[in-house]
Amino acid sequence: MNARKYALSLSALLVSGVLSASTLAADNLADFHADNLGCEACHTESMELSDDNLSHENGQCVSCHGDLKEVAESTKHEHFNAHASHFPGEPACTACHAGHQKSLNYCDSCHSFDFDMPYHGKWERHEPSIAELHKDKADREAALAAAPRDTVDVLVVGSGGAGFSAAVSAFDNGAKVMLIEKEPVIGGNAKLAAGGMNAAETKQQAAKGIKDSIELMTKDTMKGGRNINDPALVKVLVEDSAGSIDWMTGMGADLSDVGRMGGASVNRTHRPTGGAGVGAHVVQVLYDNAVKRDIDMRMNTRGVEVLKDASGKVKGMLVKGKYTGYYWVKADAVVLATGGFGKNNDRVAKLDPKLKGFKATNQPGATGDGLDVAGEAGAAMVDLKYIQAHPTLSIKGGVMVTEAVRGNGAILVNREGKRFVNEITTRDKAAAAILQQTGKTAFLIFDDSVRKSLKKIEKYIGLGVVPANASIVELGKSQGINGDELKKSIARYNEFVAAGKDSDFERPQLPRALNEGQYYAIEVGPGVHHTMGGVKIDNKSEVLDTKGKVIPGLYGAGEVTGGVHGANRLGGNAISDIVTFGRLAGEEAAKYSKQ
């Protein structure tokens, strides 16, 4: 049997339970491979790690086991399948499967499923803060004293939607680009986004007869942000939104489906056909285009310090590779696209104490160290105290349930079986309402008609977090909901749909009655989702210092920045934000580098 067939058969046996890790003689994955295939199965002849991406090592995994799609076929599970995940880009097998130490389930950083993986240990993470990295004084000074390891025009920090948009845009505007990412996988929070991308006056809206306007999207965005948004940034977000849709579709994205999310006056949330999740799709399209452009992308690489010359202009960045250590990259411009800090509950709780102990919907890298790097470079901050809790984090499994489920017709009920809020109000109001209910959680209730309208729902069902029953009463009883009252609530809601008016909570959109096929329930509660505040930028994505002056050569885009969303972000505005301002930052950074 050749190595690939052997590896695939082993994977299938492990997942099926026929063969367990405890039955294998080796103590870790490296020993197992060495005993059966030899060290060359993973390593180069020199036995040195290839680079911070572990390109050779991950490539060896793929050469034996196949890519993620192939492995997913051989590791099918009753519900979740970690290999059929939302991770775009190249396979990063070593993100979970370590060699000479315990492997870990990277998925456990967000989810709470019981994975059984060979040689695995408990998920733990300690990421040194930027302040802690200052203690590496000798290593840092030695790196800075040496010549730059690389020279580029634009260095982009962060591989989410903002980072990739900036990288592709900068390249297309004539710059030599490098993109670095501290995590072992790409995507940032963007890869988790499910709802869609807001834009006004688009071709997709026109094709569906949807009447929208720049003025209306501006009004909705400002109202949602309690009118403390920076009007100049909102102007960019809204006026460039249709162009961002065109830019993405021009690179191969499918954004043809148009729905609605909380706070929007009309349908303007663009997403893939059938309502499939938008985030991983957008990141995959951007990643594919970065590959086509041969952009230098480095994982496991942290941006540690923005470097400036004597006049205060950016001259590059000190970085730290997980395996290669400190070095510096010479760059005319640096784009910070490092995301927010929702996963750092200590930081969240200091700014908003009522969120202490809350789970987060964010990916593990959303710790806010990009803010620290920007602050040390002299950047001003804005709106840091405004932190959004997403109202519908699935209690089981730790899965964020997109707002589009409610937008497509689901209702929210409490344990008493009653509706208690306009389901598509702004996120802050919906989250506050849920916390006032018995048990501080609620239930999303929908039927087969809603399920058929939104492909993303199949993912939640596949994960096993969506109980179902043909009987409304029995479904309620199984979840600790008053089933009789639930039945009455659905009947009353259906009457509102028929009448075209919600007399109880003034829900503005009533897309469909709940009376088709089976009924479904997902228990949900608020989770820290988006940090509205961050680095202060102007309408060219230039980072401003504490005196309101531009820091020459430093740009910001995405959730690391503040001012775009004010006190509360509307669902669907984040993807529009990261693509629009990422694209702008890349373009402006490329122009600056030519000066």
C-alpha positions as CSV (number, residue, x, y, z in Angstrom):
1,M,0.0,0.0,0.0
2,N,1.4,3.4,-0.9
3,A,1.8,6.2,1.7
4,R,-1.3,8.1,0.5
5,K,-3.6,5.1,0.6
6,Y,-2.2,4.1,3.9
7,A,-2.8,7.6,5.4
8,L,-6.4,7.8,4.1
9,S,-7.2,4.3,5.4
10,L,-5.8,5.2,8.8
11,S,-7.8,8.5,8.9
12,A,-11.0,6.5,8.2
13,L,-10.3,3.9,10.9
14,L,-9.6,6.6,13.5
15,V,-12.8,8.4,12.8
16,S,-14.9,5.3,12.6
17,G,-13.7,4.2,16.0
18,V,-12.2,0.9,14.7
19,L,-8.8,2.2,15.6
20,S,-8.2,4.6,18.5
21,A,-5.1,6.6,19.3
22,S,-4.6,4.6,22.5
23,T,-4.1,1.5,20.4
24,L,-1.2,2.9,18.6
25,A,2.2,2.2,20.0
26,A,3.7,5.6,19.4
27,D,3.4,8.4,21.9
28,N,2.9,11.2,19.4
29,L,2.3,11.8,15.7
30,A,5.9,12.3,14.9
31,D,6.9,9.0,16.5
32,F,4.1,7.2,14.6
33,H,5.2,8.6,11.3
34,A,8.8,7.8,12.0
35,D,8.0,4.2,12.9
36,N,5.9,3.6,9.9
37,L,7.1,6.0,7.2
38,G,10.4,7.5,8.4
39,C,11.2,11.1,9.3
40,E,11.3,12.1,5.6
41,A,7.5,11.7,5.6
42,C,7.4,15.2,7.2
43,H,10.8,16.8,7.1
44,T,13.4,17.9,4.5
45,E,16.8,16.2,4.4
46,S,18.2,18.9,6.7
47,M,15.5,18.2,9.3
48,E,15.1,22.0,9.7
49,L,11.6,23.5,9.7
50,S,10.9,24.9,6.2
51,D,9.6,28.3,7.1
52,D,7.0,30.0,9.4
53,N,4.2,28.7,7.1
54,L,5.5,25.2,7.5
55,S,5.0,25.0,3.8
56,H,7.0,21.7,3.2
57,E,5.5,20.0,6.3
58,N,1.9,20.9,5.4
59,G,2.6,19.9,1.8
60,Q,3.8,16.5,3.0
61,C,0.5,16.0,4.9
62,V,-1.4,16.8,1.7
63,S,0.7,14.5,-0.4
64,C,-0.3,11.6,1.8
65,H,-3.7,12.5,3.1
66,G,-5.1,14.7,0.3
67,D,-6.5,18.2,0.5
68,L,-9.2,19.2,3.0
69,K,-12.0,18.2,0.6
70,E,-10.5,14.7,0.2
71,V,-9.9,14.3,3.9
72,A,-13.4,15.5,4.7
73,E,-14.8,12.7,2.6
74,S,-12.8,10.1,4.6
75,T,-13.6,11.6,8.0
76,K,-17.4,12.0,7.8
77,H,-19.1,12.4,11.1
78,E,-22.7,12.2,12.3
79,H,-22.8,15.9,12.7
80,F,-19.7,18.1,12.6
81,N,-16.7,17.4,10.3
82,A,-13.8,19.6,11.2
83,H,-12.2,19.0,7.8
84,A,-15.3,20.3,6.0
85,S,-14.9,23.6,7.9
86,H,-15.0,27.3,7.1
87,F,-11.2,27.6,6.7
88,P,-10.3,29.0,3.3
89,G,-6.9,29.0,1.7
90,E,-4.3,26.3,1.6
91,P,-4.5,23.4,4.1
92,A,-2.7,24.2,7.3
93,C,-2.7,20.7,8.8
94,T,-0.1,21.6,11.4
95,A,-2.5,24.1,12.9
96,C,-4.0,21.1,14.7
97,H,-1.8,18.2,14.1
98,A,1.5,18.8,15.9
99,G,4.5,16.5,15.5
100,H,6.7,16.2,18.6
101,Q,4.1,17.5,21.1
102,K,0.4,17.0,21.8
103,S,-1.8,17.9,18.9
104,L,-4.7,20.3,19.6
105,N,-8.1,21.0,18.2
106,Y,-7.9,24.5,16.8
107,C,-11.7,24.3,16.5
108,D,-12.0,24.2,20.3
109,S,-10.9,27.8,20.4
110,C,-14.4,28.6,19.3
111,H,-16.5,25.5,19.6
112,S,-17.3,23.0,22.4
113,F,-17.6,19.8,20.4
114,D,-16.1,16.6,21.6
115,F,-13.5,15.9,19.0
116,D,-11.5,12.7,19.2
117,M,-8.1,13.3,17.4
118,P,-5.0,11.1,17.6
119,Y,-2.5,12.2,20.2
120,H,-4.5,15.3,21.1
121,G,-4.3,17.4,24.3
122,K,-6.5,20.1,25.7
123,W,-6.8,23.4,23.8
124,E,-4.8,26.0,25.5
125,R,-3.4,29.3,24.3
126,H,-1.0,31.8,25.7
127,E,0.0,34.5,23.3
128,P,2.5,37.0,24.7
129,S,1.3,40.5,24.6
130,I,3.1,43.2,22.8
131,A,4.3,44.5,26.2
132,E,5.7,41.0,27.1
133,L,7.5,40.9,23.7
134,H,9.4,44.0,24.8
135,K,11.2,41.8,27.3
136,D,13.0,40.1,24.3
137,K,15.2,43.2,24.2
138,A,18.5,41.5,23.1
139,D,16.7,39.6,20.3
140,R,14.8,42.6,19.1
141,E,17.9,44.8,19.1
142,A,19.9,42.3,17.2
143,A,17.2,42.0,14.5
144,L,17.0,45.8,14.1
145,A,20.7,46.1,13.9
146,A,20.8,43.7,11.0
147,A,19.9,44.5,7.4
148,P,16.2,44.0,6.6
149,R,15.4,40.5,5.6
150,D,13.0,41.6,3.0
151,T,12.1,44.8,1.1
152,V,8.6,45.6,-0.2
153,D,6.5,48.6,-1.1
154,V,3.5,47.7,1.1
155,L,3.4,45.4,4.1
156,V,-0.1,44.3,5.2
157,V,-0.6,43.0,8.7
158,G,-3.6,40.6,9.0
159,S,-5.2,38.1,6.6
160,G,-8.9,38.8,7.1
161,G,-11.1,40.4,4.6
162,A,-9.5,43.9,5.2
163,G,-6.0,42.5,4.9
164,F,-6.5,40.5,1.8
165,S,-8.5,43.4,0.2
166,A,-5.6,45.7,0.9
167,A,-3.0,43.3,-0.4
168,V,-4.8,42.6,-3.7
169,S,-5.6,46.3,-4.1
170,A,-2.1,47.5,-3.4
171,F,-0.7,44.9,-5.9
172,D,-3.1,46.0,-8.6
173,N,-2.0,49.6,-8.0
174,G,1.6,48.6,-8.8
175,A,3.1,47.8,-5.4
176,K,5.2,44.9,-4.3
177,V,3.3,43.4,-1.4
178,M,3.9,41.2,1.6
179,L,1.1,40.0,3.9
180,I,1.7,38.6,7.4
181,E,-0.6,36.8,9.8
182,K,0.1,35.7,13.3
183,E,-2.3,32.7,13.2
184,P,-1.5,29.5,11.4
185,V,-4.6,29.9,9.2
186,I,-5.9,32.8,7.2
187,G,-9.3,34.6,7.4
188,G,-9.5,36.4,10.7
189,N,-13.1,37.1,11.8
190,A,-14.2,37.5,8.2
191,K,-14.1,33.7,7.6
192,L,-16.8,33.3,10.3
193,A,-19.1,36.0,8.9
194,A,-22.4,34.5,7.7
195,G,-24.9,37.2,7.1
196,G,-23.8,39.2,4.0
197,M,-22.3,42.4,2.6
198,N,-24.4,45.6,2.7
199,A,-24.4,47.8,-0.3
200,A,-26.8,50.4,-1.9
201,E,-27.7,51.0,-5.5
202,T,-26.2,47.8,-6.8
203,K,-26.8,45.8,-10.0
204,Q,-28.0,42.9,-7.9
205,Q,-30.7,45.1,-6.2
206,A,-31.8,46.5,-9.5
207,A,-32.2,43.1,-11.0
208,K,-34.6,42.2,-8.1
209,G,-36.5,45.5,-8.3
210,I,-35.2,46.7,-4.9
211,K,-35.2,50.4,-4.5
212,D,-32.4,51.7,-2.3
213,S,-30.3,54.8,-2.1
214,I,-27.1,56.2,-0.8
215,E,-29.1,58.5,1.4
216,L,-31.1,55.7,2.9
217,M,-28.1,53.4,3.7
218,T,-26.4,56.4,5.2
219,K,-29.4,57.2,7.4
220,D,-29.7,53.6,8.5
221,T,-26.0,53.3,9.3
222,M,-25.9,56.6,11.3
223,K,-29.1,55.7,13.2
224,G,-27.8,52.2,14.0
225,G,-24.6,53.8,15.3
226,R,-26.6,56.3,17.5
227,N,-25.3,59.1,15.3
228,I,-21.8,59.1,16.7
229,N,-20.3,57.6,13.6
230,D,-17.7,59.7,11.7
231,P,-19.8,61.0,8.8
232,A,-16.7,61.2,6.6
233,L,-16.1,57.5,7.1
234,V,-19.7,56.5,6.6
235,K,-19.7,58.5,3.4
236,V,-16.8,56.3,2.1
237,L,-18.5,53.1,3.4
238,V,-21.8,53.8,1.7
239,E,-20.8,55.6,-1.5
240,D,-18.1,53.0,-2.3
241,S,-20.3,50.0,-1.3
242,A,-21.6,49.2,-4.7
243,G,-18.2,49.5,-6.2
244,S,-16.9,47.0,-3.6
245,I,-19.6,44.5,-4.7
246,D,-18.5,45.0,-8.3
247,W,-14.8,44.6,-7.4
248,M,-15.5,41.3,-5.6
249,T,-17.8,39.9,-8.3
250,G,-15.2,40.9,-10.9
251,M,-12.7,38.7,-9.1
252,G,-15.2,35.8,-9.0
253,A,-17.4,36.3,-6.0
254,D,-21.0,35.2,-6.0
255,L,-23.0,38.0,-4.2
256,S,-26.3,37.6,-6.2
257,D,-28.6,36.8,-3.3
258,V,-30.0,39.9,-1.5
259,G,-31.6,39.8,1.9
260,R,-32.0,42.0,4.9
261,M,-30.4,42.3,8.3
262,G,-31.3,44.3,11.5
263,G,-31.5,48.1,11.1
264,A,-31.8,48.1,7.3
265,S,-34.8,49.8,5.7
266,V,-34.7,47.6,2.6
267,N,-33.0,44.5,1.3
268,R,-29.3,45.3,0.8
269,T,-27.4,42.4,2.3
270,H,-25.6,40.7,-0.6
271,R,-24.5,37.0,-0.2
272,P,-23.9,33.9,-2.3
273,T,-26.7,32.1,-4.1
274,G,-29.4,30.7,-1.7
275,G,-28.1,32.7,1.3
276,A,-24.9,30.7,1.8
277,G,-22.4,32.1,4.3
278,V,-20.6,35.2,2.9
279,G,-17.3,35.4,5.0
280,A,-15.4,32.3,4.0
281,H,-16.5,32.8,0.4
282,V,-15.2,36.4,0.3
283,V,-11.9,35.4,1.9
284,Q,-11.5,32.4,-0.4
285,V,-12.0,34.7,-3.5
286,L,-9.5,37.2,-2.1
287,Y,-7.0,34.5,-1.2
288,D,-7.3,32.9,-4.7
289,N,-6.6,36.3,-6.2
290,A,-3.6,36.9,-4.0
291,V,-2.2,33.6,-5.1
292,K,-2.7,34.5,-8.7
293,R,-0.7,37.6,-8.1
294,D,2.0,35.7,-6.3
295,I,1.7,37.9,-3.2
296,D,4.2,36.8,-0.4
297,M,2.0,35.5,2.4
298,R,3.5,34.5,5.7
299,M,1.5,32.7,8.5
300,N,2.6,32.3,12.1
301,T,4.2,35.8,11.8
302,R,3.4,38.7,14.1
303,G,3.7,42.3,13.5
304,V,5.5,43.6,16.6
305,E,6.5,47.2,16.0
306,V,6.0,49.9,13.3
307,L,9.4,51.3,12.5
308,K,9.9,55.0,11.5
309,D,12.7,57.1,10.2
310,A,14.0,60.2,11.9
311,S,11.3,62.4,10.3
312,G,8.5,60.2,11.6
313,K,7.7,58.4,8.4
314,V,7.1,54.6,8.3
315,K,10.1,52.7,7.1
316,G,9.0,49.1,7.8
317,M,8.1,46.7,10.6
318,L,9.7,44.5,13.1
319,V,8.1,41.1,13.0
320,K,8.4,37.8,14.8
321,G,8.1,34.5,13.1
322,K,7.0,31.6,15.3
323,Y,9.9,29.5,14.0
324,T,12.3,32.0,12.4
325,G,12.3,34.6,15.2
326,Y,12.7,38.4,15.0
327,Y,13.6,40.2,11.8
328,W,12.5,43.4,10.1
329,V,10.9,44.1,6.8
330,K,11.7,47.4,5.0
331,A,8.4,48.9,3.6
332,D,7.4,52.3,2.5
333,A,3.9,51.8,3.9
334,V,2.3,49.5,6.5
335,V,-1.4,48.6,6.5
336,L,-2.8,47.5,9.9
337,A,-5.7,45.1,9.3
338,T,-5.3,43.1,12.5
339,G,-9.0,43.0,13.6
340,G,-10.6,43.7,16.9
341,F,-10.3,42.4,20.5
342,G,-13.5,40.5,21.1
343,K,-11.6,37.3,22.1
344,N,-9.7,39.2,24.8
345,N,-12.3,39.3,27.6
346,D,-9.9,41.0,30.0
347,R,-9.7,43.9,27.7
348,V,-13.4,43.8,26.9
349,A,-14.4,43.8,30.5
350,K,-12.2,46.8,31.4
351,L,-14.0,48.8,28.8
352,D,-17.5,47.4,29.4
353,P,-17.7,45.6,32.8
354,K,-21.2,44.2,32.1
355,L,-19.5,41.9,29.4
356,K,-17.1,40.3,31.9
357,G,-17.1,36.5,31.4
358,F,-19.1,36.6,28.2
359,K,-18.1,34.1,25.5
360,A,-17.1,35.5,22.1
361,T,-18.1,34.7,18.5
362,N,-14.5,35.7,17.4
363,Q,-11.6,33.7,16.1
364,P,-8.7,33.1,18.6
365,G,-6.5,35.8,17.1
366,A,-8.9,38.7,17.9
367,T,-7.0,39.8,21.0
368,G,-6.3,43.5,20.1
369,D,-2.5,43.4,19.9
370,G,-2.8,45.4,16.6
371,L,-4.2,48.2,18.7
372,D,-1.1,48.1,21.0
373,V,1.2,48.2,18.0
374,A,-0.7,51.2,16.6
375,G,-0.7,52.9,19.9
376,E,3.0,52.6,20.3
377,A,3.4,54.1,16.8
378,G,1.5,57.1,18.1
379,A,-2.0,56.4,16.8
380,A,-5.1,57.9,18.3
381,M,-8.0,55.7,19.4
382,V,-11.7,56.3,19.1
383,D,-14.9,54.7,20.5
384,L,-13.1,51.9,22.3
385,K,-15.9,51.6,24.9
386,Y,-18.5,50.5,22.3
387,I,-18.5,46.7,22.2
388,Q,-21.3,44.8,20.5
389,A,-22.8,41.6,21.7
390,H,-24.3,39.4,19.0
391,P,-27.7,38.3,20.2
392,T,-27.7,34.8,18.8
393,L,-24.7,32.7,19.8
394,S,-25.8,29.1,19.9
395,I,-25.5,27.8,23.5
396,K,-24.8,24.3,22.3
397,G,-21.5,24.1,20.4
398,G,-20.5,27.8,20.5
399,V,-21.8,28.6,17.0
400,M,-22.8,32.1,16.0
401,V,-26.2,31.9,14.3
402,T,-26.3,34.5,11.6
403,E,-28.8,37.4,11.8
404,A,-30.0,36.3,8.3
405,V,-32.0,33.5,10.0
406,R,-34.1,36.1,11.6
407,G,-34.1,38.2,8.5
408,N,-35.5,35.3,6.5
409,G,-38.4,34.8,8.9
410,A,-37.4,33.1,12.2
411,I,-38.8,34.5,15.4
412,L,-37.4,34.7,18.9
413,V,-39.3,33.3,21.9
414,N,-38.6,32.8,25.6
415,R,-39.2,29.8,27.8
416,E,-42.7,30.9,28.3
417,G,-43.3,30.4,24.6
418,K,-43.8,34.1,23.8
419,R,-42.2,36.6,21.5
420,F,-40.6,39.5,23.3
421,V,-38.8,41.6,20.7
422,N,-38.7,42.8,17.1
423,E,-36.4,40.1,15.8
424,I,-34.6,42.4,13.3
425,T,-34.1,45.3,15.6
426,T,-30.4,46.4,16.1
427,R,-28.1,43.9,17.7
428,D,-27.7,45.8,20.9
429,K,-31.4,46.0,21.5
430,A,-32.0,42.3,20.7
431,A,-29.1,41.2,23.0
432,A,-30.4,43.3,25.9
433,A,-33.9,41.9,25.4
434,I,-32.7,38.3,25.5
435,L,-30.8,39.0,28.7
436,Q,-34.0,40.1,30.4
437,Q,-35.7,36.7,29.7
438,T,-35.8,33.7,32.1
439,G,-32.4,32.0,32.0
440,K,-30.9,34.9,30.0
441,T,-31.3,32.9,26.8
442,A,-34.0,32.6,24.1
443,F,-34.9,30.3,21.2
444,L,-34.9,30.9,17.5
445,I,-38.0,29.2,16.0
446,F,-38.4,28.6,12.3
447,D,-39.9,26.1,9.9
448,D,-38.9,24.3,6.6
449,S,-39.8,27.4,4.6
450,V,-37.1,29.4,6.4
451,R,-34.7,26.5,6.2
452,K,-35.1,26.3,2.4
453,S,-34.5,30.0,2.0
454,L,-31.1,30.1,3.6
455,K,-28.3,27.6,2.8
456,K,-26.4,28.5,5.9
457,I,-29.0,26.8,8.1
458,E,-27.9,23.4,6.7
459,K,-24.5,24.0,8.4
460,Y,-26.2,24.5,11.8
461,I,-28.3,21.4,11.3
462,G,-25.2,19.5,10.2
463,L,-23.5,20.6,13.5
464,G,-26.3,19.0,15.5
465,V,-27.4,22.2,17.3
466,V,-30.9,22.4,15.8
467,P,-33.6,20.1,17.4
468,A,-36.6,19.5,15.1
469,N,-40.1,18.2,15.4
470,A,-43.2,18.2,13.2
471,S,-45.2,19.2,16.3
472,I,-44.8,22.7,17.7
473,V,-46.0,21.6,21.1
474,E,-43.6,18.6,21.3
475,L,-40.7,20.7,20.1
476,G,-41.4,23.2,22.8
477,K,-41.6,20.5,25.5
478,S,-38.3,19.0,24.4
479,Q,-36.5,22.3,24.9
480,G,-38.1,23.4,28.1
481,I,-40.5,25.9,26.3
482,N,-44.2,26.1,27.1
483,G,-45.3,24.3,24.0
484,D,-49.0,25.4,24.1
485,E,-48.0,29.0,24.3
486,L,-45.4,28.6,21.6
487,K,-48.1,27.2,19.3
488,K,-50.3,30.3,20.0
489,S,-47.3,32.6,19.4
490,I,-46.6,31.1,16.0
491,A,-50.3,31.3,15.1
492,R,-50.5,35.0,16.1
493,Y,-47.3,35.7,14.2
494,N,-48.7,34.0,11.1
495,E,-51.8,36.3,11.3
496,F,-49.4,39.3,11.3
497,V,-47.7,38.0,8.2
498,A,-51.1,37.6,6.5
499,A,-52.1,41.1,7.5
500,G,-48.7,42.6,6.6
501,K,-48.3,44.2,10.0
502,D,-46.7,43.2,13.3
503,S,-49.1,44.7,15.9
504,D,-47.0,43.4,18.8
505,F,-43.4,44.5,18.1
506,E,-43.6,46.4,14.8
507,R,-41.2,44.1,13.0
508,P,-40.9,45.9,9.6
509,Q,-40.3,42.8,7.5
510,L,-42.5,39.7,7.6
511,P,-41.2,37.6,4.8
512,R,-43.1,34.3,5.3
513,A,-45.5,32.5,7.6
514,L,-44.2,29.6,9.8
515,N,-46.4,26.8,8.7
516,E,-44.4,24.5,6.4
517,G,-43.0,21.1,7.3
518,Q,-41.0,20.6,10.5
519,Y,-40.3,23.2,13.1
520,Y,-36.8,23.9,14.5
521,A,-35.4,25.5,17.6
522,I,-32.0,26.9,18.4
523,E,-31.2,28.1,22.0
524,V,-29.3,31.3,21.8
525,G,-27.7,34.0,24.0
526,P,-25.6,37.1,23.5
527,G,-21.8,36.7,22.9
528,V,-19.2,39.4,22.4
529,H,-19.1,39.9,18.7
530,H,-17.7,43.2,17.3
531,T,-15.5,46.0,18.8
532,M,-16.7,49.2,17.2
533,G,-13.8,51.3,18.4
534,G,-10.1,51.3,17.4
535,V,-7.5,53.2,15.6
536,K,-8.5,56.6,14.3
537,I,-8.3,57.0,10.5
538,D,-9.3,59.6,7.9
539,N,-11.3,59.1,4.7
540,K,-8.2,57.8,2.9
541,S,-7.6,55.1,5.6
542,E,-4.5,57.0,6.9
543,V,-3.9,56.5,10.6
544,L,-4.1,59.7,12.6
545,D,-2.0,60.5,15.7
546,T,-3.2,61.9,19.0
547,K,-2.9,65.5,17.6
548,G,-5.0,64.6,14.5
549,K,-2.0,64.5,12.2
550,V,-1.5,61.7,9.6
551,I,1.3,59.3,10.5
552,P,3.0,59.1,7.1
553,G,2.9,55.7,5.6
554,L,0.6,54.1,8.2
555,Y,-2.9,52.9,7.1
556,G,-5.7,51.1,8.9
557,A,-8.7,49.1,7.7
558,G,-11.4,46.8,9.2
559,E,-12.2,46.1,12.8
560,V,-8.8,47.5,14.1
561,T,-10.2,50.9,13.2
562,G,-12.9,53.0,14.9
563,G,-15.4,55.6,13.8
564,V,-17.2,53.8,10.9
565,H,-19.9,52.1,13.0
566,G,-20.3,54.5,15.9
567,A,-21.8,52.9,19.0
568,N,-23.4,49.9,17.2
569,R,-22.6,48.1,13.9
570,L,-25.4,47.0,11.7
571,G,-25.4,43.4,10.5
572,G,-23.9,43.3,7.0
573,N,-21.9,46.4,7.4
574,A,-18.7,44.6,8.6
575,I,-18.0,42.8,5.3
576,S,-18.7,46.0,3.4
577,D,-16.3,47.9,5.8
578,I,-13.4,45.5,5.5
579,V,-13.6,45.2,1.7
580,T,-14.2,48.9,1.1
581,F,-11.6,50.3,3.5
582,G,-9.2,47.4,2.8
583,R,-9.4,48.2,-0.9
584,L,-9.0,51.9,-0.2
585,A,-6.0,51.4,2.2
586,G,-4.2,49.2,-0.4
587,E,-4.7,51.7,-3.1
588,E,-3.6,54.7,-1.0
589,A,-0.6,52.8,0.4
590,A,0.5,51.9,-3.1
591,K,0.2,55.5,-4.2
592,Y,2.2,56.7,-1.2
593,S,4.9,54.2,-1.9
594,K,5.5,55.6,-5.3
595,Q,5.9,59.2,-4.0
